[in-house]
Structures are given as structure tokens and as C-alpha cells.
Amino acid sequence: MSTTQRTPARKAFTLSLLAGLMALGMQSAMAASAFEAPDPNYKGMISAQASGGAAILAGSEVTLNGRGFTPGQQITLSRGATVLNTGNAYVADAEGNFKATIRIPEDAAPGQHPIVVTTVNPSYSAVFPLKVSPVVPLSGANLFSQASAKLVQGLYQSDISAKNGSVFVTSAVGRPPVKASQLLKIDAQTLAVQASVTPAAAPGRNGADGGVYAVYGVGADDRNGNVWVTNTRQNTVAVYKQSDLSLVKQFDAGTVVHARDVVIDTTLDRAFASATGTPNIAVFDAKALAFTKNIEIKSTVRGENFSVGSLHLDPAVHKLYAVSLSTNEAAVIDGKTETVEKVFPVEGAKSAIGVAHDPKTDRLFVASQGSDNVAIVDVASGKTLHLVPTGAGALNVTFDPVKRLAYVSNRGAGTVTVIDPDGRIVANLDNGTLPNHVATDGKGNVFAVNKSRGEDDAKGDRITRITPAR
């Protein structure tokens, strides 16, 4: 009887065990298919570009170029639950590349959209940011008078001598070895070229042609009658004479890593140059023409390094302001003691690069290429007071203390946006092709330079003087 009573229990146990094993097997099979071996050498990269190199806007048709994928790998792109592939999955060719076209929806919001890249054979998932830029209509042209002149190809930056009113402009064309570069001296009223010089030949590696010591950043030193420039490609700086642009001193290659901006405190006889990609600002004795030290800015972001972009100098109080490309922070440096006073995050900034300061309100204007905007920040509290969309590729910014207006060069949008300290857009001015830099003379005039897309580009390689009409 006991045997008879145990048999159903054993059968039930056996059936239960069998069902459990079958379920476990099914789960294992499912797990195997869902968690197949991922691509151990995934190197896929995707770039996006609108027609003609224009900014990517809502409604734009965008060309995607993929590279670094495994030949034959299938690629699917999605934004949230929406698959972006216009047909079947894209397939990498024999070189691991693919090319496709998608259209951004008309109702797409501005910002950096996370596009999920999913591959099969072998499998992997990654994210690349697709930036949709804001559209800021042109406005306020009647509020300003503008005068423009065509200069030379490859304009980068400008600075103005407060002493004699000359505008110094740098230019460099192409990638290393750069062979076409000039430093120009411009009449601020007529915009005519008064003098120009091509930098000296630069050393190449292993006897190769090194091009010239191409000039990029620029800063006028009225006390010593010089003009400083950055030689970004050779990681150094040079000094020329304001009067005739003759070379005063060429510093050795490697003195300032990827030197970008240079500003001069004439009272202290010091020049400061930003070493982009590093946390350093190089300090020079502007009278002795000697490198003295590096000021290191330590990021407040754990495990990250401050990457110095633009510099702004308030000579009245000897304060330097810098922003970080990599960590979206701002720093305040005491130029007298050459020490960092504070570092704080800039809320709402992505790829922060340009900086200017309004001493009256103690507000920073931070231009950011990645977020296409200007953050207006209270320096004392570190709080972002206003975020102003200015257009694609907000690159540089200057503040005019006379009319108390900030001017922003938007490289991708082709505009210069004028805003007040409270974040109101006063004007959005057409500035031709690839606006690159803006500088104020401190007397109400702002000089904007832009680059061209080639020698036949009539709207590029121009300097424009912008003056409020009243």
C-alpha cells in the first residue's frame, strides 16, 4: 500500500523535474541567443553631416558616414523606440564602411540626441550623439552699422591695439604642414591692410617639410609695442613688432601644447597662453620675453582633467577667466599671484570653448559648440542665470563694456548674435561663412572675422566692424 501511495508522488516529482529541466533548457537557449558573444573589437564610428556642410536642423536631410565596422556587419540605428534606417539594416562593406541618408523629423527638438547603434554579426551596441541645432532668425540689423572687407584666406582671430587703433589679424590655411599663413595689421577705420608678414619656416620631422610657424591666436601688447601670436601646430608662441610686424622672438616648439589664445596684462608685463587639451595656462614675462611657469587648473570633476579653451583678461583687476572643453567648467585665476581662485561647473554647457566677462555684473558669458548656446553665469555663486540659444557652433564671445553687450560668433549658423547681460537677444546678424572670432576695441566697436570654404567664397575670409547705431 505504501508503494502504491508513493508512485503518484514520484510521477509528479518526475514530471515536475522534467518540466523544470525543459524550462531551464528553454531559458538557457533564450539566454544564449540574447547574450551571444559581443564584438570584442568594436571600433565603429559614425559622423553626420547636412548638405553642403550646413548645420543639422529639424527637417534636414543628413548623410551618415560609418567606418571601423566589421565587414558584413549589419547596423541598425534608433532614437528611443524609433528605428531610423530607411529600409533594411545598413551593411558594412569590405572596408568596414557604410553610407546612408536619413531625414531629421520636422518636430525634432534642438539638442544632442542619443542615437543607439546596434550591430549583428558580430553583435554590439553603442551610442553616438546627433546634434540638432536651434534655428535663431536673423534680426536687429537696423540697430547696427557694419563695414566689411575681404582679407586673406583662413582668418582665425583678431585683437585691437588700444594705443594706436590697429587691428591685428591671424590667418592659416589647411592642415599640417601649413604653408599659407599671415599676420596682418589692419586700419580699424578703413579696414585696409597696413602691413603683413608670413611666418618663418618651421622644422619638420625627420627632415620633412614643416611648413611655417602658422599663426592662430593673437594678443596686442601696447606697453612693449609688440603683438603675440600662438603657433598652434608647433605648440608654441611668437612675438612680432606692432610697427612693421618684424619678428621679435620665436619661442621653441613645444613651449605651449596646442596653444590657442594669448592675452596680455600690460600693467604686470605678463602674457598668458592657453594650452588646449591640458589643464595649463602658460605664463610669460612680456618684457624679458621669457617663459616663467605653467598655472595648472584642477578640475572639480572626479577623474577628469580641465582642458583650457579660451581666455579672457580683466586688466583692471588682473583676473583671468578660462573655460574647459572637456569638463564644461569655468575657472577664475588671479593674474598677480598666478594662482587659481575657483573652479565651478557651467550648467547647460556642452563643449564650452569661448568666454567673456562683464565686470559690472560679474557675469561670465560661456559659448559652447556642443549645446549651441551661451550660458550667462554669476561668478560669485557659480550659478547659471540664463541659457541663450544662439545658433549652431557657438564658438567665441566678447563683451563690449561701452554698450554692455555680448557678441557671439556662431560658426555653423553663419551669424553673430548680440545679447545683453540678462540673456535677451538684441540682434542676430548675418556674418557670412564660418564666423570664427569676435573682439572688442573697448570703445563700442566689435571686429568679427570669418573663414571661407575656398578661394571662390565671396562671403568668407572677411573682417567686419560692427557698431551699434545709437
C-alpha positions in Angstrom: 0.0 0.0 0.0 2.8 2.3 0.8 4.3 1.5 -2.6 1.0 2.3 -4.3 0.8 5.6 -2.4 4.4 6.7 -3.3 4.1 6.1 -7.1 1.9 9.1 -7.9 4.2 11.3 -5.9 7.2 10.0 -7.7 5.5 10.5 -11.1 4.5 14.0 -10.0 8.1 14.7 -8.9 9.5 13.3 -12.1 7.1 15.3 -14.3 7.9 18.4 -12.3 11.6 17.9 -12.6 11.3 17.2 -16.3 9.2 20.4 -16.8 11.8 22.3 -14.8 14.7 21.0 -16.8 12.8 21.8 -20.0 12.1 25.3 -18.8 15.7 25.7 -17.8 16.8 24.4 -21.2 14.5 26.9 -22.9 15.8 29.7 -20.7 19.3 28.7 -21.5 18.6 28.6 -25.2 17.0 32.0 -25.0 19.9 33.3 -22.9 22.4 32.0 -25.4 20.6 33.8 -28.3 20.1 37.0 -26.4 23.6 37.1 -24.9 25.7 35.8 -27.8 29.4 36.8 -27.7 29.7 40.6 -28.3 32.0 42.1 -30.8 35.4 42.1 -28.8 37.0 44.6 -31.2 34.2 47.1 -31.9 35.6 50.3 -33.3 32.6 51.6 -35.2 32.3 55.4 -35.6 29.6 57.4 -37.2 29.7 61.1 -38.4 26.7 63.1 -39.5 26.7 66.0 -42.0 23.9 68.0 -43.5 24.0 69.0 -47.2 26.9 71.4 -48.1 28.3 71.2 -44.5 25.4 73.2 -43.1 24.2 72.9 -39.6 21.9 69.9 -38.8 18.4 71.4 -38.2 14.9 69.9 -37.8 13.8 68.7 -41.2 17.4 68.4 -42.5 18.5 65.6 -44.7 21.6 64.1 -43.1 24.3 62.0 -44.6 25.8 59.4 -42.2 29.3 58.0 -42.7 30.2 54.9 -40.8 33.7 53.5 -40.5 35.6 51.0 -38.4 32.9 48.3 -38.5 33.4 44.6 -39.2 33.0 43.8 -43.0 29.5 42.4 -43.5 28.3 43.7 -40.1 24.6 44.8 -40.0 23.9 48.1 -38.4 20.6 49.4 -37.1 20.2 53.0 -35.8 17.4 54.0 -33.5 16.3 57.0 -31.4 14.3 55.7 -28.5 11.8 53.3 -29.9 12.0 54.7 -33.4 14.2 52.9 -36.0 15.9 55.4 -38.2 17.0 53.0 -41.0 15.1 53.9 -44.1 15.0 50.3 -45.2 16.8 47.2 -44.1 19.8 47.3 -41.8 22.9 49.0 -43.2 25.7 46.6 -44.1 29.4 47.4 -43.7 31.3 47.0 -46.9 34.7 45.2 -47.3 36.5 48.1 -45.7 34.1 48.2 -42.8 32.3 51.4 -44.0 28.8 52.3 -44.8 27.0 55.5 -46.0 23.3 56.3 -45.6 20.9 59.2 -45.6 18.2 60.0 -43.0 15.9 62.9 -42.6 15.5 64.6 -39.2 11.8 65.0 -38.3 10.4 68.5 -38.6 9.4 68.4 -35.0 12.8 67.4 -33.7 13.8 69.3 -30.6 17.3 71.1 -30.6 19.9 69.3 -28.6 22.2 66.3 -28.6 20.1 63.2 -29.4 21.5 59.8 -28.3 21.4 57.5 -31.3 21.7 53.9 -30.4 23.9 51.9 -32.8 23.0 48.1 -32.8 25.1 45.7 -34.8 24.6 42.0 -35.7 27.3 39.5 -36.8 29.0 40.3 -34.5 26.7 42.0 -32.0 27.3 45.2 -30.2 25.5 48.4 -29.0 26.9 51.9 -28.7 25.6 55.4 -28.7 26.6 58.4 -30.8 25.3 61.9 -30.2 23.5 63.5 -33.1 23.2 67.3 -32.6 20.2 69.1 -33.9 20.9 72.8 -33.8 18.4 75.6 -33.0 17.2 78.0 -35.6 17.6 81.6 -34.5 16.1 84.0 -37.0 18.1 87.0 -38.3 17.1 90.2 -36.6 18.2 93.7 -35.5 20.4 94.6 -38.5 18.9 98.1 -38.4 20.4 98.6 -34.9 24.0 98.3 -36.1 26.2 99.7 -38.8 28.5 97.2 -40.4 31.6 97.7 -42.6 33.3 94.7 -44.2 36.5 93.9 -46.2 37.9 90.8 -47.9 41.3 89.9 -46.5 43.3 86.6 -47.0 42.2 83.0 -46.8 42.0 81.2 -43.4 41.2 84.1 -41.0 41.3 82.9 -37.3 41.4 85.7 -34.7 41.9 89.4 -34.2 42.9 91.8 -31.4 43.0 95.6 -31.3 45.7 97.9 -30.1 44.1 100.4 -27.7 47.1 102.7 -28.2 47.1 103.1 -32.0 43.8 101.5 -33.1 45.4 98.9 -35.4 43.7 95.6 -35.7 45.9 92.5 -35.8 44.5 89.5 -37.6 45.9 86.0 -38.0 45.3 83.5 -40.8 46.3 79.9 -41.5 45.2 77.6 -44.3 44.8 73.9 -44.2 46.3 71.1 -42.1 50.0 70.4 -41.3 52.3 71.2 -42.8 50.6 74.6 -43.1 52.4 76.6 -45.7 50.0 79.6 -46.1 49.8 81.8 -43.1 49.9 85.5 -42.4 49.8 88.1 -39.6 48.1 91.2 -40.8 47.9 94.8 -39.5 44.6 96.4 -40.4 43.5 100.0 -40.2 40.5 100.0 -37.9 38.6 102.7 -39.8 39.2 101.8 -43.4 39.9 98.1 -42.8 42.8 98.3 -45.3 45.8 96.2 -44.9 48.7 98.3 -43.5 51.3 95.5 -43.2 51.6 91.7 -43.5 54.1 89.1 -42.8 54.4 85.3 -43.5 55.9 83.4 -40.5 59.3 81.8 -40.8 59.8 78.1 -41.9 59.1 75.6 -39.1 61.2 72.4 -38.6 59.7 69.2 -39.9 60.1 65.7 -38.6 62.9 63.6 -39.9 63.9 66.3 -42.4 60.4 66.6 -43.9 58.8 69.9 -44.8 57.4 71.5 -41.7 55.6 74.3 -43.4 55.7 77.6 -41.5 55.1 78.7 -37.9 51.4 79.3 -38.7 49.6 81.9 -36.6 46.3 81.4 -34.9 45.6 83.3 -31.6 46.7 86.9 -31.2 47.1 89.5 -28.4 48.3 93.1 -28.6 50.9 94.3 -26.1 50.8 98.1 -26.2 53.3 98.6 -23.4 56.1 97.0 -25.2 54.9 97.7 -28.8 54.5 94.0 -29.6 51.9 91.6 -30.8 51.9 88.0 -29.5 50.6 85.0 -31.6 50.1 81.4 -30.9 51.7 78.8 -33.2 49.2 76.0 -32.5 50.7 73.4 -34.9 54.1 73.8 -33.4 52.9 74.0 -29.8 54.4 77.4 -29.1 54.1 81.2 -29.4 55.9 84.0 -31.1 56.3 87.8 -30.7 56.2 90.4 -33.5 56.7 94.2 -33.5 53.5 96.1 -33.9 55.0 98.8 -36.1 56.2 96.7 -39.0 55.4 93.1 -38.0 59.1 92.1 -37.9 59.8 89.0 -35.8 61.0 89.8 -32.3 61.1 86.3 -30.9 60.1 82.8 -31.9 59.8 80.5 -28.9 60.9 76.9 -29.3 58.4 74.3 -30.5 56.8 72.5 -27.6 56.7 75.6 -25.2 52.9 75.6 -25.1 51.0 72.5 -26.0 48.3 73.3 -28.7 48.5 77.0 -27.9 45.1 78.6 -28.6 44.6 82.0 -27.1 47.0 84.6 -25.8 46.2 87.7 -23.7 48.5 90.4 -22.3 48.4 92.1 -18.9 50.4 95.2 -19.8 50.5 96.5 -16.2 52.0 93.3 -15.0 54.1 92.8 -18.1 52.8 89.2 -18.4 51.4 87.2 -21.3 49.1 84.2 -20.7 48.6 81.5 -23.3 46.1 78.6 -23.1 47.4 75.1 -23.7 44.3 73.5 -25.1 43.9 69.8 -24.3 45.8 70.3 -21.0 44.9 72.0 -17.7 47.6 74.6 -18.1 47.9 78.3 -18.8 51.5 79.2 -19.8 52.9 82.4 -18.3 55.5 84.6 -19.9 57.4 87.7 -18.9 56.3 90.1 -21.7 59.3 92.4 -21.2 62.0 89.9 -20.9 60.3 87.6 -23.5 60.8 84.5 -21.3 58.6 81.6 -20.3 58.2 81.6 -16.5 55.7 78.9 -15.4 52.5 77.0 -16.0 49.4 77.6 -14.0 47.6 74.3 -13.6 43.8 74.3 -13.2 42.4 71.2 -11.4 39.0 70.0 -12.4 36.3 69.6 -9.8 35.1 66.5 -11.8 36.5 63.4 -10.3 38.9 61.6 -12.6 38.8 64.3 -15.3 41.2 67.0 -16.5 40.4 70.6 -17.1 41.1 71.3 -20.8 41.7 75.0 -21.3 39.8 76.6 -24.2 39.5 80.4 -24.5 41.0 83.0 -22.1 39.6 86.4 -21.0 41.5 89.0 -19.1 40.1 91.8 -16.9 43.1 94.0 -16.8 41.7 96.4 -14.2 41.7 93.7 -11.5 44.2 91.3 -13.2 41.8 88.4 -13.3 41.9 85.7 -15.9 38.8 83.6 -16.8 39.1 80.3 -18.6 36.7 77.5 -19.7 37.2 73.8 -20.1 36.2 72.0 -23.3 36.3 68.6 -21.7 34.5 69.2 -18.4 32.3 72.2 -19.1 33.8 74.2 -16.2 34.9 77.8 -15.7 38.0 79.0 -13.7 39.0 82.3 -12.2 42.7 82.9 -11.9 44.5 85.7 -10.0 47.0 87.1 -12.6 49.0 88.8 -9.9 49.7 85.8 -7.8 49.3 83.4 -10.7 47.0 81.1 -8.6 43.6 79.6 -9.3 40.9 81.2 -7.2 38.0 79.0 -8.0 36.7 76.3 -10.4 33.0 75.6 -10.9 30.7 73.7 -13.4 28.8 75.6 -16.1 25.3 74.2 -16.1 23.8 73.8 -19.6 27.1 74.0 -21.4 28.5 71.2 -23.7 31.9 71.6 -25.2 32.4 75.0 -23.6 35.1 77.0 -25.5 34.5 80.7 -25.6 34.5 83.1 -22.6 34.0 86.8 -21.8 33.3 88.7 -18.7 31.1 91.7 -17.7 32.9 93.3 -14.7 29.9 95.4 -13.7 27.6 92.5 -13.1 30.4 89.9 -12.5 28.9 87.6 -15.1 30.6 85.2 -17.4 29.4 84.6 -20.9 30.3 81.0 -21.9 29.9 80.0 -25.6 29.5 76.3 -26.2 29.8 74.5 -29.5 28.2 71.3 -28.3 25.0 73.0 -27.0 24.8 75.9 -29.5 24.3 78.4 -26.7 25.7 80.9 -24.4 25.5 80.4 -20.6 25.4 83.6 -18.5 26.9 82.7 -15.2 27.1 84.6 -11.9 30.8 84.2 -11.0 30.2 84.7 -7.2 27.7 81.8 -6.9 28.7 79.8 -9.9 25.0 79.6 -10.9 23.9 79.7 -14.5 21.4 82.5 -14.7 20.4 82.3 -18.4 20.9 79.8 -21.3 20.6 81.6 -24.6 20.4 79.5 -27.8 22.4 81.5 -30.4 22.8 79.1 -33.3 24.9 76.2 -34.5 28.5 76.1 -33.3 28.7 78.9 -30.8 32.5 79.3 -30.8 33.7 82.6 -29.4 32.3 85.5 -27.4 33.4 89.1 -26.5 31.8 91.7 -24.2 31.7 95.4 -25.2 31.8 97.4 -21.9 30.5 100.6 -23.6 27.1 99.4 -24.8 27.4 96.4 -22.4 26.5 93.8 -25.0 28.0 90.4 -25.7 28.7 89.3 -29.3 28.8 85.6 -30.1 30.3 84.1 -33.3 28.3 81.1 -34.4 30.5 79.2 -36.8 27.9 76.7 -38.0 25.0 79.2 -38.3 26.9 81.9 -40.0 25.8 84.6 -37.6 26.9 86.9 -34.8 24.4 87.0 -32.0 24.2 90.1 -29.8 22.8 89.6 -26.3 22.5 91.7 -23.2 23.6 90.6 -19.6 20.1 89.4 -18.9 20.0 87.0 -21.7 17.9 88.9 -24.2 18.8 88.7 -27.9 19.3 92.2 -29.2 20.2 91.1 -32.7 21.2 88.1 -34.8 23.4 89.3 -37.6 24.4 87.6 -40.8 28.2 87.2 -40.7 28.8 85.1 -43.9 30.6 81.8 -44.0 32.1 80.2 -40.8 32.3 83.1 -38.3 35.4 82.3 -36.2 36.1 85.1 -33.8 34.9 88.4 -32.3 37.0 91.0 -30.5 36.1 94.4 -29.0 38.2 97.6 -29.1 36.6 98.7 -25.8 35.1 101.8 -27.5 31.8 100.3 -28.7 33.2 98.6 -31.9 33.4 94.8 -32.4 35.5 93.2 -35.1 34.3 89.8 -36.4 36.4 87.6 -38.7 35.2 84.6 -40.6 36.7 81.8 -42.7 35.8 80.7 -46.2 35.0 77.3 -47.7 37.5 78.0 -50.5 39.1 80.7 -52.6 35.9 81.4 -54.5 33.8 82.0 -51.4 32.9 85.7 -51.6 31.2 85.7 -48.1 34.3 84.2 -46.3 37.7 85.5 -45.2 36.2 88.8 -44.3 36.7 91.2 -41.4 33.5 93.1 -40.3 33.4 96.1 -38.0 30.1 96.1 -36.1 29.0 99.3 -34.3 25.7 100.0 -32.5 23.8 102.6 -34.5 22.9 104.5 -31.3 
